[in-house]
Amino acid sequence: MLDKLEQLNSECFTYYNYESNWWSLFDISFCESMNLDILKKCVAKYAVGYCDGSKLTVRPSLKSNAVMFEKNGERFWFHIEKWELE
């Protein structure tokens, strides 16, 4: 799934555009955010790029990718476990 997205520079992923409550931006509930099919639909529709989470200086993560989204003219990102998008 990530092979269809642009690989972004890690500097694009800042504290300013990190979103910990990301499911609300997609108008889904927290319970729905745990459903991989729903998550994959959000990625397919709104994701614009990604970066390996281990390369970030802000909130680095070895087991995830940072995925950047754009919705309603706003860019935001959050981590998605690598296995979730394989």
VENURWO-V341653 format. One record per run of one state. SS is the DSSP state (a for helix, b for strand, c for the rest). FROM is the first residue (numbers start at 1). LEN is the number of residues. Records with the same first field share a line. If there is no record, write none. Layout:
SS->FROM-LEN ; FROM-LEN
This chain:
c->1-1 ; 5-1 ; 8-2 ; 13-5 ; 19-3 ; 26-4 ; 34-2 ; 56-8 ; 72-2 ; 86-1
a->2-3 ; 10-3 ; 22-4 ; 30-4 ; 36-11 ; 53-3 ; 82-4
b->6-2 ; 18-1 ; 47-6 ; 64-8 ; 74-8
